[in-house]
Amino acid sequence: MATLGLDDDEHKSSLQASAQILQRNLGSVLESLNDNSDLFTRLAMHPSTNYPGRAQENILTQLLRKKLEPDVEELVLEGRETARRATPEGMAELQSIWDALRKWTQGRIAEYVRDEAGDVYTKEERENGVENVRTGLKRALHEESDDDEDEDEGDNSDEEDGEKDGRAANTGPEPETLLWFAARGDFEVPRHVEYERGIGVKKGLEGVNIPPEGMGRVTTS
């Protein structure tokens, strides 16, 4: 383990040293370009007469290009823009953009809470007419009094009670019994099987109105 750690440290040190050397070389190239920028702008390159232009056409084209390739030019522009943003002026410009964005966001949130949060319709629905909105409800989405809401809750509770009574009065076989019979040919569902209707469940033969053996038979002497 100690050897692995030492190798990792040596690898990091070698990588760091290579990066520093590369940085110094790039700095030297950049310095030379800046010092001779006027000369480079006035230079005109022409191939000599003995240059194998046909055999080395690709290299010759690259050397005589007056403009960068599209992908290289895009990378150069992106690098220049990144360098410009890293300056104090660029940072100040970005900060002003964030300040304006924060101010607009705060105002928009306040407007939504004040004017739109409590509205049951959106702004677009209001502009197009609320009578054309299809909600799927049997009543209109208008502000109603608390009494109407209490009445609606009472009606809902009555409907729920009726549904419960209807389920309790169900005397047919349970779905679990039918599924078990379809799969195994037996009405006796194991005890570990849970029924969806937990109250008033009739299991086994009782659920399908079949009397057990020895019951319901009339014997005559």
C-alpha positions in Angstrom: 0.0 0.0 0.0 2.9 2.3 0.8 4.4 1.6 -2.6 1.2 2.4 -4.3 0.9 5.7 -2.5 4.5 6.6 -3.5 3.8 5.8 -7.1 0.7 8.0 -7.1 2.7 10.9 -5.6 5.5 10.4 -8.2 2.9 10.3 -11.0 1.2 13.5 -9.7 4.6 15.3 -9.4 5.6 14.2 -13.0 2.3 15.4 -14.4 2.6 18.7 -12.5 6.1 19.2 -13.9 5.0 18.5 -17.4 2.2 21.0 -17.1 4.6 23.7 -15.8 6.9 23.0 -18.8 4.1 23.2 -21.2 2.9 26.4 -19.6 6.3 28.0 -19.9 6.6 27.0 -23.6 3.2 28.4 -24.4 4.1 31.6 -22.6 7.2 31.9 -24.7 5.3 31.3 -27.9 2.7 33.9 -26.9 5.4 36.4 -26.0 7.1 35.9 -29.4 3.8 36.3 -31.2 3.0 39.6 -29.4 6.5 41.0 -30.0 6.3 40.2 -33.8 2.6 40.7 -34.4 3.3 43.7 -36.8 5.7 41.6 -38.8 3.4 38.6 -39.0 0.6 40.7 -40.3 2.7 42.0 -43.2 4.2 38.6 -44.1 3.1 36.8 -47.3 4.0 33.2 -47.6 4.6 31.6 -51.0 5.9 28.1 -51.7 9.2 27.7 -53.4 9.4 26.2 -56.9 10.9 23.0 -55.7 8.3 22.2 -53.1 6.3 19.0 -53.9 2.9 20.7 -54.0 1.0 17.8 -55.4 2.4 15.2 -53.0 2.1 17.5 -49.9 -1.0 19.3 -50.9 -2.7 19.0 -47.5 0.3 20.4 -45.6 0.7 23.2 -48.2 -3.0 24.1 -47.8 -2.7 24.3 -44.1 0.5 26.4 -44.2 -1.0 28.9 -46.7 -4.4 29.3 -45.0 -5.2 32.9 -44.3 -8.1 32.0 -42.0 -8.5 29.3 -39.3 -10.6 26.3 -39.9 -14.2 26.7 -38.7 -13.9 24.4 -35.7 -10.5 25.9 -34.7 -11.9 29.4 -35.2 -14.8 28.6 -32.9 -12.5 27.4 -30.2 -10.3 30.5 -30.5 -13.3 32.8 -30.2 -14.6 30.8 -27.2 -11.2 31.0 -25.6 -10.9 34.8 -26.2 -14.4 35.3 -24.7 -13.5 33.3 -21.7 -10.3 35.3 -21.2 -12.3 38.5 -21.5 -14.8 37.4 -18.9 -11.9 36.6 -16.5 -10.9 40.3 -16.5 -12.3 42.7 -13.8 -14.4 44.3 -16.5 -15.9 40.9 -17.5 -16.6 40.0 -13.9 -18.4 43.3 -13.4 -20.5 42.7 -16.5 -21.5 39.2 -15.3 -22.3 40.6 -11.8 -24.6 43.2 -13.4 -26.4 40.5 -15.3 -26.9 38.4 -12.2 -28.2 41.5 -10.3 -30.7 42.3 -13.0 -31.8 38.6 -13.1 -32.2 38.5 -9.3 -34.3 41.7 -9.3 -36.6 40.4 -12.0 -37.0 37.1 -10.3 -38.0 38.6 -7.0 -40.5 41.0 -8.7 -42.0 38.1 -10.7 -42.4 35.9 -7.6 -44.1 38.8 -5.7 -46.5 39.4 -8.6 -47.4 35.7 -8.7 -48.1 35.5 -5.0 -50.1 38.7 -5.0 -52.1 38.3 -8.2 -52.0 34.7 -9.4 -51.5 32.2 -6.6 -55.1 32.4 -5.4 -56.8 32.3 -8.8 -58.3 29.0 -10.0 -57.8 30.0 -13.6 -54.5 30.8 -15.4 -53.9 34.1 -17.2 -54.3 32.4 -20.6 -57.6 30.9 -19.5 -58.9 34.3 -18.3 -57.9 35.9 -21.6 -59.7 33.2 -23.7 -62.8 33.2 -21.5 -63.4 31.0 -18.4 -66.6 29.7 -19.9 -64.6 27.8 -22.4 -62.5 26.0 -19.8 -63.2 22.3 -19.6 -62.5 21.1 -16.0 -64.4 17.9 -15.9 -66.3 19.0 -12.9 -70.1 19.3 -12.5 -69.8 22.8 -11.0 -68.1 26.0 -12.0 -64.8 27.0 -10.5 -65.9 30.1 -8.8 -65.4 31.2 -5.3 -68.0 29.6 -3.0 -69.1 30.3 0.5 -68.1 28.1 3.4 -71.7 26.8 3.7 -71.6 25.4 0.2 -68.3 23.7 1.0 -69.8 22.2 4.1 -72.8 21.0 2.1 -70.5 19.4 -0.4 -68.6 17.6 2.3 -71.8 16.3 3.8 -72.9 15.0 0.4 -69.6 13.3 -0.1 -69.7 11.7 3.3 -73.3 10.4 2.5 -72.0 8.9 -0.8 -69.1 7.3 0.9 -71.4 5.7 3.5 -73.6 4.4 0.7 -70.7 2.9 -1.0 -69.6 1.2 2.2 -73.1 -0.1 2.8 -73.2 -1.4 -0.8 -69.9 -3.2 -0.3 -71.0 -4.6 3.0 -74.2 -5.9 1.4 -72.3 -7.7 -1.4 -73.0 -11.4 -1.1 -71.2 -12.5 -4.3 -67.8 -14.3 -4.3 -64.7 -12.4 -3.6 -62.4 -11.6 -6.5 -59.6 -13.4 -4.6 -61.7 -16.6 -4.4 -62.5 -16.5 -8.1 -58.9 -15.9 -9.1 -57.7 -18.8 -6.9 -60.4 -21.1 -8.3 -59.4 -20.1 -11.9 -55.7 -20.9 -11.1 -56.1 -24.0 -8.8 -59.6 -25.3 -9.2 -60.3 -24.9 -5.5 -62.5 -22.5 -3.6 -60.5 -22.8 -0.3 -58.1 -19.8 -0.5 -55.0 -20.2 1.8 -55.1 -18.1 5.0 -52.1 -16.0 4.1 -53.9 -14.5 1.1 -55.2 -11.0 2.0 -58.6 -9.9 0.8 -59.1 -6.4 -0.5 -62.4 -6.1 1.3 -61.4 -6.8 4.9 -64.9 -6.5 6.5 -67.7 -9.0 6.0 -65.6 -11.4 3.8 -67.1 -14.7 3.1 -64.4 -17.2 2.4 -64.4 -20.7 0.9 -67.7 -22.4 -0.1 -69.6 -19.8 1.9 -68.5 -17.1 -0.5 -69.9 -18.9 -3.6 -73.1 -20.1 -1.9 -72.2 -23.7 -1.9 -73.0 -25.6 1.3 -70.3 -27.7 2.8 -70.6 -31.5 2.6 -73.0 -32.9 5.1 -75.0 -29.7 5.3 -78.1 -28.6 3.4 -79.0 -32.2 2.4 -82.4 -33.5 3.2 -82.5 -37.2 4.3 -85.6 -39.3 4.5 -86.0 -42.4 6.6 
